[in-house]
Amino acid sequence: MDVIICRDDAEVGAYAAAKVAKVAQAVQKVGKNVVIGVATGSSPLATYAALAKLVEDGKLDLSQASAFALDEYVGLPQGHPESYREVIRRTVAEPLRMRSDRVHVPDGFADDLEQAAADYEQAIKDAGGVDVQILGVGSNGHIGFNEPTSSLNSRTRIKTLTPRTRADNARFFDTPEQVPHHCLTQGLGTIMDARHCVLVASGQGKAEAVKAVVEGPITAMFPGSVLQMHPAATVIVDEAAASALELGDYYRQMYDNLPDWQRVVLG
Ligand code: F6R
């Protein structure tokens, strides 16, 4: 696992975007269409803004790329502005100039949610798998909506949100009661199949979760800790989110001494 400690959220976004762009360009170089896994929430917004700038400047072309969202609420009406289908359209598809028919979100509106989950797994497979997965982390250590005690091998399925996650996400709704109780989420096994994982986190509120993901034991109690088993996971955090890390100085020293070929150049 690579751990990159940045000054602030903007630098986290710039670094993560450079990393995603590097993977995308390598995939495109061998004549394939890149598949990007995308998260919702506040954490990846700086990454999307930096990616949008690369697209705008003509340094990155995602017009043939596909995207797969991690999750979707169950129980919101179609077209609700906080449904992840809408959030992904606003924050990812449009700014990154992606084709809307290539941007996928689990169908949390389906009558048959189990079938929708199976279809989503198949769609990811049919697209050739995810090349690079962008992740945030919940204050309780979840990735996607894989709440504590999720199977480390899980696939896309229905989950119940914890009270803590519902409280954390209440800021997006008029009242806390409006936050749905259920969701469809990619499983931890699904996320682990991505060829690269890039987790971004900023702010003191994520310090405990980041410590658990990076340095804690691998445990279903902190589902993001499964990334310690991923062969190509990069965790990019600001100083506040890094503040509980025991080996912070080591990660900084490692980054300062990276050979040029391993360095991700900020765009
Ligand atoms: C969102 C998702 C979640 C969020 C996490 C952090 O699609 O899968 O795991 O990444 O809840 O949310 P923010 O970034 O809003 O703190």
Residues whose N, C-alpha, C, O or C-beta is under 5 A from the ligand:
A	BS01	F6R	A39 T40 G41 S42 S43 P44 L70 D71 L135 G136 V137 G138 H142 I143 G144 F145
